[in-house]
Amino acid sequence: MAEDITGNKENKDNKNMNSFSARRKSRIAELVERAKGDDRSYRKYADDAGVSSAALTRMRKGDYIPKPDTIEKLTSEKARPRGGVTFDEMMLAAGYAVERKDDVDWDLAENYSQPMESAENHEFETKGDAAIKSPIQKHEEENARWRQFRLAMMQFEEEASSIIVFALFNKKINADKDDAMTPASRSSRDLMLNLNGQPIAKWVFEFKYIDVGPVVRRPFRSKAEMWFGWELFKEQSGDTKLSYVINDRGLYQYLERYEHKLAFRGELSVILLDMEEKKVAGEFYLSNYNEGDTSKEVYLYNRV
């Protein structure tokens, strides 16, 4: 019976995450409809904005969340968006971080950007009541903790992707998703981007969610050894950069002591995200493909 309950709850978690993404797409569709206005066709709006009609069609059908540069085009003076639709409003609806502005309908926008319940708000079992719980109860609670962690991890991965893409946009780094990824590479990497006009041709991101709630965590050194150990079995290239994206400042500071010191042949960096501010909060390199050669380093965050 416990397995049935677990399965039902896991399905519910997946539905929650799908709903979280669907609300963003639905909100984008509403804004596109409003920005088009009643006085022109979708094709005319696409032409005015300088975007493809196919992309705009996907957006209005709720099938696509546009990148920041596309949103910039849709809300530009040239596009002449109707209904008071602004860059900030559409960015927020798409899940990207923006500065708070007076021209955004925040009451309406927050209905489409409420965060899921995070793992750190979950009530965990304490030693005081562990002894009076049956094995089935403890098993179900363990499953509940895992489901909560998995949900928080999925939310982190979705938000991290948005933060990374927005940071690239702000740094004016021209990047596109690697559509040539094989199923094997897609399953082993969280985000793969092709870069133009940069010292590297490809940027690969691994999102590593760290539960900062009241649970016993694996020591930092053990975590790092496990992650980087796996990389030894993967082919590295001098024109590809790999970044581990984390949300824990303690782990970031621990790894920082190995800046440019890791015995690994590859362009490898660690990126820290501030999940409250929805921004990149730090980055450093652990190693380079050619030892001592920093000519191919590209940063999302420049330290003073």
N, C-alpha and C positions, 0 to 999 in steps of 0.2 A: 504494500500500500504506500510505503514511503517513496518508492520509485515513481509511482504514478503522480503523487503530489509534487515531487521534484520536477518531473517532466512538464506538468501543467504550469508550474511557476516559471520554469525556464522559457517556455513558450510565451508567457506573459511578459517577461523581461525583454525578449526579442521584439514583441509587439510594441512595447513602450519605446524602444530605440527607433523602430521603424516609424512610429507615430511622431517622434521628436523630429526626425528628418522630414517627414511628410508635411508637418506644419510649416516648416521653413519654405518648402517648395510651394505650398498653397499660398502662403503670404506673398511670395515673389510673383506668383500668377496674378494675385489681386492688384499688386502695385503696377505690374506691366499693363494690365487692363486699364487702370486709372491713368497711367502716364500716357498711354496711347490717345485717350480722349475719344469723344464721339465724332470728331470732325475729320478723322483720317483713318486709313486702313492700317493693319499691322505691317504690311509691306512698306507703306509710306513711312511709318515710325521707324522701321528697321533701316531704311535708306537714310532718313534724317540722322539717326544715331551712328550710322556707319557699322552696323552689325549685320550678320547674315539673317535672312528671313527664317531659315531653318532653325537657328538657335533661338530666335524670338518665339517661334512656334512651340518649341519644347518648353520654354519658360512659361508661356501662357497656359499650357496644358498641365503644368505642375510636374514636369518630368526632369527639370534641370535647375541647378543652382549656379548662377553665373559667377565668374571670377571677378575680382575687384576692378580690373581694367575694363571689363564689359559693362559693369555697373556704372563706371565713370562715363562711358560713352552714352549709356541709356539716360543719364541724368545731366548731360552736358547742355550748354546753351544751344549748341547746334541741334541737339535732339528735341529741344523745347518740350520737356515732359509736362503733361497736363496734370491737373488735380493737385498741384503743390507737392508732387513727389520729389524728394531730395536724395542726394547721394548718401547721406548718413542714414536716412530711413531705410533705403534699400539695402545698404550694407548690413545694418542691424538685422533686418529680416533674413538675410542670407547667412547670418551667424558670425559675421566678422566684427572685430572690436572697432568701436568708433568713439570719438570724444563726444561727451554729452552736449547737445546743442538745443537751443530753444525751439528750432523749427521741426523737431521730431515729435510725433505723437507718442510719448513714452508710455502712457497708459495702454494704448493699443499695441504698441510694439512689444511690451513686456509680456503680453499674453502669448506671443509667438517665440519668446526666448527664455522662458522660465527654465532654469537648470533642473536636471533630474536630481533626485535625492542622492547625495554622495555617500561613499562608504564611511566617511568619518562621522556621519550622523547616525549610523546604525548602532543599535544597542547590542553589545557583545556579552557573551556569557562570562560571569565572574567566578572566581574560585569558590566563593561563598555558597553558591547554589548548585555547583557542578555535581556534588556528591549525592544530591537527592533526585537527580534526573535519570530517567531510564536510558538504556543504550539507544532506543529508538528516538527519544526526545533529543539526545545529544547529536545523533546522526542527522536528524532533520535540521537542528540548529546549525550544524556544520555546513550542511548544504545551503542553508539560508545565507550564511556568511559568504560562501563562495559565490552564490548568485548575486549578492550585493556587490561584491568585489568586481565580478564580471561586468555588471551593469555600469559601475563607475569607470571601469577600464574602457568599455566601449564608448562612453561619453567623452572620456579624455581623448581617445583617438580621433573622434569626430571634431572636437573643439581644437585639438592640436593641429589638425590639417588646416583648419580655417586660419589659425594664428600664423602658421608657417607661410601659407599662400599670401596673406595680407602683408607679412613682413617682407617677403620677396618683392611685392608690389611697391612698398614704401622705399625699398632700397634700389628700385628701378632695375631689378634683375629679371631679365626676360626668361621665363621658364614655362614649359608645357609638360603636361603629363605624358609619360612614356606609354604610348598606345601599343608599342611592340612588345610589351611585357608578356612573357610566357606564363601559363598557369602556375608553373613551379616558382618563378620569380615573384609573381603577385602574392603567392601564399607566404613567402618568406620575407617580404619587405612590405612596410606599411604605406610608403609613398615614394614613387620614383619619378624624377623630373629630368627632362632634357633642358640644358641651358644653352643660350646663344650669347656670344660675345663675352664669354668668361674663360678664365684659365682652365676650368674643368668643363667637360661635356655633359656629365650626368651627376645628379645629386640624389642620394638615396637616404631616406629617413626611417629610423626604427623608433617607434613610440614605446617608451617603457614607463608605464604607470606605476607609481609607488604609493601604496596605501599609507597615508599619513594619519590614519585613525588609530584607536586604541587596540592594536593587535601586535603580536610578537613578530618583528620583522627580521628577515635574514640580514646578517651583518653586511655592511657596505662592501667589504673586500670580497666576500663570497659572491655577492650579486655581480660585481664587476668581472670577476674571474669567469663566472658562468657565461655572461654575455660575450665577452671578448674571446673566450675559448671557442665558441661556435664559429666565430669569424675565421679562425685558422683553417677551417674546412671549406671556406668559400673563396672563389677566385677573386683576386683583387686587381685593379687596373689603375694606372697612373692618371687617367683622365676622369676618374670617378671618385666622388667624395661620399663618405658614409658619416651620418650624424646620428648619435643616440639622443633622443629628445626625452627629457625627464621633467618631473614636477616637484622634486624634492631637493631643497637647497642644501641639506646636510650631505646628501650623496654627491651633489655637485661640488661642494667644497672639498670633500674627501678625494674625489677624482682629480680635482684641480692641482693637487700636489704633483701629479704625474704629467703636467703640461709639457708637451714635446719630449717626453721621456719614455713613452711606452715602446717596448720592443716589438713593433708591429709595422709591416710594410704596407702602408696605405694612407690615404688622406682621411683621417679619422678625427671627428670632433664630438664634443658634448654640448648640447643646447639645453638651457634651463628655461622653462616657461613659468610665468606668473599667471596662474589660472584665475586669480581674482581680478587682476587688471587685464587679463586676456592679451598678454604681450610676451615677447622674447625678453628675458631678464638677464641673459648671459650666454657666452659661448667661448670655448677655447679648444685648441687642437691638442690631441694626445700624441699624434704621430703624423708623419708625411710619407709619401710613397718612396721618395729618395731622402734618406736621413739628412736633416739640416737644410733641405731645400723647401723654403716657405713660399716660393713664387706662385704656387697654385692655390694658395689659401684664399677662400672666399668666406666672408662673415655675414651673418644676419644681425650680429650685435657687436658693436665696436666699443671696447673698454677704453675709458679715459686714461 
